[in-house]
Amino acid sequence: MLEKAKRLLQPSARSAVPPFLVMDVVAAAARLEAQGRRIMHMEVGQPAAGAPATAIAAARAALSSGPLGYTETLGIASLRRRIARAYCEWHGLDIDPQCIVVTTGSSAGFILAFLAAFEAGDRVAVALPGYPPYRHILTALGCEPVGIETTAQTRWAITSETLIAQHRARPLKGVVVASPANPTGTMMSASALAELIRCAEDAGIAVISDEIYHGLDYAFAAESAAGISSDAIIINSFSKYFCMTGWRIGWMVVPPALVRAIERLQQNLAISVPTLSQIAAEAAFDGRAELEKVRQGYEENRRILLDGLPRAGLDSFLPADGAFYLYADVSRFSSDSFAFATRMLEEAGVAVTPGVDFDPLRGKNFVRLCYAGTREDMREAIERIGVWLKV
Ligand SMILES: Cc1ncc(COP(=O)(O)O)c(C=O)c1O
């Protein structure tokens, strides 16, 4: 019986994606907290603040006003219109609400985009370092992620040269770009993004632009790929700027040719996105004043860290243009960032993410620090890191 179950229930090869190591750090931090230790959390990339009051009020009202049924698969029409309007407000762009697809976080947006645009076996370029699920979702869907190593010279972004070199070696079908990026926090200039998109599309490579950190840009304004190409697939979310990680809601802007394919996929994969979250998300657009204060807090945290970390001994990081991350080179102390992060957690009580999550090779020399917490936590983390590194 057991033998039969073992034979039947073997995990598929496609499910053998690597774990997200940051979650191991989260578990280790929780174990220390259970022993009474106070831990500075700089590992998980999520806002310390909750959804804006306007979103909470709308959700409360919806809960007491009747049943919450399914919605249209592509999202509640008024939310799709509101998202389209935001493109006009943020970027001066005229986006057809029919091209907006509401999704269960940007995570579901990736699955829909990859399924709609690529066949199994297609090669899709992603930046290294980069957000690991790009690679792992592609793998699980039978596509081949092609990691392109980026460098400081190009602000840690894929360039048209590196993209085309890979394409010549073996044709690519897609490329994922992100600005601001995770884990680096670096951004592409408007001209670098436009050049990459034009060059990719001329070569027949579809562009997927992850714009989840838009709204959190400090060095210069982030450009939407929607303003550069009507063929790019844009993925965004209410998780970061809108502080709604747990509500699991995001959106896509998709070329008209893909709308129906994505609708069919979402009909089958999810039916629709949680209704309560859609209602709250629409109201979140009215919480701008509150959200801007949160953003100012990140900007202040960024300044505190850029100032304080070098004095504490961590003095080599990539330009912190946006999002809420610093990607620090720790090669002076260790060539094993996982061991370094584990020791920092155990001995200094500061939780950070090892770079190997984001770049299996060069990530051994980096850790990511998230500065979405409170100002007090940033100051205490600097203090603790300083004492620890001098031990
Ligand atoms: C770059 C990037 N894209 C996408 C996501 C997924 O976010 P969500 O599914 O909450 O929208 C994250 C989450 O940390 C991220 O950092």
The ligand as an ORCA input file, in Angstrom:
! r2SCAN-3c Opt
* xyz 0 1
  C      10.071     42.177     -7.736
  C       8.842     41.523     -7.179
  N       7.885     41.150     -8.037
  C       6.789     40.535     -7.584
  C       6.584     40.256     -6.241
  C       5.337     39.535     -5.816
  O       4.456     40.338     -5.107
  P       2.892     40.138     -4.984
  O       2.540     38.785     -5.479
  O       2.598     40.317     -3.538
  O       2.253     41.206     -5.813
  C       7.545     40.662     -5.315
  C       7.378     40.380     -3.888
  O       8.230     40.615     -3.059
  C       8.716     41.307     -5.804
  O       9.684     41.724     -4.985
*
